């Protein structure tokens, strides 16, 4: 279920417009190619474990899943989660610090 308090809003000419209510959220949040694998970032999030990824081979067959935990907590789902890129054994994403300043962060995958 989608939290109604987090409905997207936009202000145009000092008037606030709210997106129509969304009953459910998409389960697939991002797709990342890693070698011969496709990592599918799901909407499943555990504050302790991280974000759940499903892994598929190049023919689309399910292989496995894993949780990806971030050292500085979970990325902002409205910002960083969708802007993620894999390159070799590194993951790049955008994170905000306590002052809301954005930075590109590089994580080495183990």
Secondary structure as UniProt FT lines:
FT   HELIX           4..6
FT   STRAND          9..12
FT   TURN            13..14
FT   STRAND          15..18
FT   STRAND          28..34
FT   TURN            35..36
FT   STRAND          37..46
FT   TURN            47..49
FT   STRAND          50..56
FT   TURN            58..59
FT   STRAND          62..68
FT   TURN            71..72
FT   TURN            77..82
FT   STRAND          84..87
FT   TURN            88..89
FT   STRAND          90..96
FT   TURN            98..99
FT   STRAND          102..108
//
